[in-house]
Amino acid sequence: MPQPYESCSAKEHRESAPASVRCAVVTVSDTRTLATDKSGDLIVAGLEGAGHCVVERVVVPDEPAALGDCLRRLAASGKVEAVLLTGGTGIAIRDQTPETLAALLTKPLPGYGELFRMLSYQEIGPAAMLSRAAGGLIGETLVLTMPGSTAAVRLALDKLILPELAHLVKHARR
């Protein structure tokens, strides 16, 4: 039975989306490693639990050049259909993920960040305005960013990303 907000057309679109999406998980941090990256672990577990395939996982420093190189490489590789990033979305001086991503996007997806902040506001109140979560396409590759906290990652995964990932990728590949 469709969700109350869901038309038959939206339901049909979701049902025709791929069952599995090939993903990369990128953590943007100067302090995390693969061994200490709890948010990255959570993303991998969520993706795999939903039947998606994580083909690459990497930690990159909060440096625009390093992140830009990583995103360009992943988008051009043909190995991944979606890149999920965690970290670097706040307002600290070193947080440059949104600016780096914006320079690479061929098609922004502003609704993703808007919905994330709305949902975040419901959980944490006005501090949600500090998040600069963003998303869009680099060519046909979907890229979505999340803050670095595990609570924010869980919110984005459960409420936005996992329910729509395959649907988004389907449309990005048309």
N, C-alpha and C positions, 0 to 999 in steps of 0.2 A: 504494500500500500504506500503511495507517495506521501512524503512529508507534507504538512499543511502548506508550506511555502512553495512546494514543488509542483510544477505543471507536468502534464504527461510528456510534453516535449523534453523537458529537463531530465526526467526519469529515463526516457528513451536514449537521450544523449549519453548519460552515464553508463547505461547498460551496453552501449556499443563501444565504449572506451576500452583500451587494452587492459587485460587482467593484471599485467605486471609492467612496471616502469623501471628502466635502468637509471639508477641514480648515483650521484656523487655527493658525499658529505664533506663540507669544508668548514673547519673551525678557524676563525680569525682571532688570533690571540698572540700576545707576546709572552705569556706565562704558561699556557697549557701545552701539554704534549699528548700524544695518543693515549698514554697510560693514565693521564690525569683529567682527560676530557669527558666529564660526565654528561654534558649537553650533547656532544657528538654521539656518545654511547646511546643516549635516549633516542636520538634521531634514527640511528641504525636499527635499534630494537623496534621502533615504531614502524619503520619502512618494511623491515623483514617480516614483522608480525602481520602486516597487511598484504603480504605476498609480493612485495617489490624487491628488486635486486640492487644491492649496493655494490657497484663495480669499482669504486674508488673512495678512499677516505684520506684526508690530508689536513694538517694543521699548517696555516700560513701566518706569518707575522702581520701585525697591524701596519702594513706598509702598502700604499696604493700600487706601487710597481709590482710587488710580489703577488698581491691579490689579483691585479689586472692580468698579469701573465698567466696565473692559474686559471682564471675564468675563460680567457681566450683559448687556452689549450684545451680545456674541458669541452667548450662549445664546438671547437673545430674537430675534436677527436672522432666524433661519430659513435663513441662508446656510450655516451650518456644522453638521456632525454631530459633529465632534470638535475639541477644542482641546488642543494639545500645548504645554506650557510647559517652559522650561528656565531654571534659575536661582532663587535665593532659597530653596532647600530645606535649607540648612545650619543651623548653630546660632549664627551670628554675630548680633549685635543687629539688623542690618538685614534679616536673612533672615526674611521673614514670609509667604512664599507659602503654606505649609501652613495657617496660621491663617486667612488670608484665604479660601482655598478652602474650608476646613471650614465657615466661616460661611455659605457659599452652597450647599453640597451638599444635594440632596434625597435622594440615595442614595449613601453612601460605598462604595468598592470596596477594602476593606483588603488583600485578597490581592495587589493590584498592588504596593503598597509593601513588603509582606512578601517577595514573590518578588524584587523588585529588590534588596533588602538581602541576601537569601540569595545571589543571583548575584554581587553586588558583593563579598560576603565571600569568595567563591571566588577572586576576582581580586585584592583588595587587603587582605584580612584584616580585623582588628577595626575599622579606620578606617571600614568600611561603616556602623557604627552612627551616624556623623555625618550620614548622609543621611536626610532626612525626606520622601522621594518619596512622593506620595500620589495618589489618584485617586478618581473617582466620577462621579456624574451631577448636572448642574444641569438639572432637568427631563428632557428627552430628549437633552441634549447631553453627550457623554462628555468628561471633562477628566482628563488625565494629566500629572503633573509629573515633571520630571527634574532632577538637579543640573545645574550650568552647565558642567561639564567635558566636553570632547568624548569622552573615554573613557567617561564615564558615559552620555552620550547614545547612543553607539554600542551599548553594552551593552543599554540599555533598548529601543532600536529593534530591534536584531537578535534579541534573545532573548524579548522580551515584546510590544512594541507591534505591529510589522509582522506577526508571525504571527497576531495575534488582533484587530487593529483592526476589520476588517469584521464579524467575529463579534460583538464587543462592541457595535458600533453597531446591528447587527441586533436584538440583545436590548434595547438601550436604547430602540428605536423601537417596541417591541411594546406 
